Amino acid sequence: MGIYEELQARGLIAQVTDEEHIRDMVNNGKATFYIGFDCTADSLHVGHFMALCLMKRLQMAGNRPIALIGGGTTMIGDPSGRTDMRKMLTKEDIDHNAACFKRQMERFIDFGPGKALMLNNAEWLMNLNYIELLREVGACFSVNNMLRAECYKQRMEKGLSFLEFNYMIMQSYDFYYMFQHYGCNMQFGGNDQWSNMLGGTELIRRKLGKDAQAMTITLLLNSEGKKMGKTASGAVWLDPNKTSPFDFYQYWRNVGDDDVLKCIRMLTFLPLEQIDEMDKWEGSQLNRAKEILAFELTKLVHGEEEAQKAEAAAKALFAGGSDDSNMPTTELTEDQLTDGSITILDLMLACKLVPSKGEGRRLVQQGGVMVNEEKVSSIDVCFTAEQLKEGLKIRKGKKVYHKVILK
């Protein structure tokens, strides 16, 4: 199995422009490909994870990655997937964010001599002459076609600034420039980037001839990957100072049953044969699959030692471990139960985890409450006296833990 077939088997490929050529180039280590990262924050988040893992896989197969930092395009802001205009950042902010990105990417990608490149499109975009750009590039774009692109259509009702309208041209120019100066012959991105990527491929062919080998490929579920970066309580960052290794581990440990094997297939480097066997797992085995996912991804981002610490701490808190002596504890009595049980909202009130049932309802509906490592899916969930006698461990949000027992 070549790397292209492996990417297909892992569910990573959604669309391509020329599958035969792409397959040949990728499988034979002929691809010099880029993925762009607009530096709108000082840390990458888990929504970038799929792209980083893809770059690592392709580099391991002999291909050359280019991590393109969007120092120039971030000055404009990508309208894709947005209902409003992005916050404008200063050049100093962007340069700082770019430096943070590089440190994090080095855990995944080898930037040694003759290997991967990290480029910043500010180097060529910031020096462009507007009139020259219009003459050289603008004439290659049809406004009618651009307005049909999904990234623009969804913004037309609320308003699309001319500044953002230029984003597709800037991204297309990136591919055109790197094709000429760095031999970049392939670009990768999420489904929400498809129109922008096609623009770059078409620009190369129009400027350099139809025989120019510029190809595009999109990642299945990369748009979902961006959503992965957000939770009810904020973003899940790769920077340990913003999201601790323990919280990072717990984020992946708590993925849904329907998603865990999909995430293992797409994001870990476990052999496909092993994952195929795990596809048969069900019930309590899925909890073990979640532990494997959380450990493997925490190891990738934070190193094996931190992954081991996070795993041990999680097991101590939620998997029947003994290290819960310092956990806040509430003892209930039988007269606090109704017909031998208690609802999750009454339980949280009794433990003083929420000030009111309204706040408890909101937390449950947002998926922010877990009991014995299982997400509470409804405000109607009840716990029996037998369960309480064995002891329950409640987690509210990311960092609030509580134990409850029945006297």
Buried (B, 14 or more C-beta within 10 A) or exposed (E): EEBBBBBBBBEBBBBBBBBEBBBBBBBBEBBBBBBBBBBBBBBBBBBBBBBBBBBBBBBEBEBBBBBBBBBBBBBBBBBBBBEEBBEEBEEEBBBBBBEBBBEBBEEBBEEEEEEBBBBBBBEBBEEBEEEEBEEBBBEBBEEEEBEEBEBBEBBEEEEBEEBBBBBBBBBBBBBBBBBEEBEBBBBBBBBBBBBBBBBBBBBBBBBBEEEBBBBBBBBBBBBBBBEBBEBEEEBBBBBBEBBBBBBBBBBBBBBEEEBBBBBBBBBBEBEEEEBEEBEEBEEEEBBEBBBBBBBBBBBBBBBEEBBBBBBEBBBBBBBEEEEBEEEBBBEBEEEBBEEEBBBBBBBBBBBEBBEEBEBBBBBBBEBBBBBBBEBBEEBEBBBBBEBBEEBBBBBBBBEEBBBBEBE
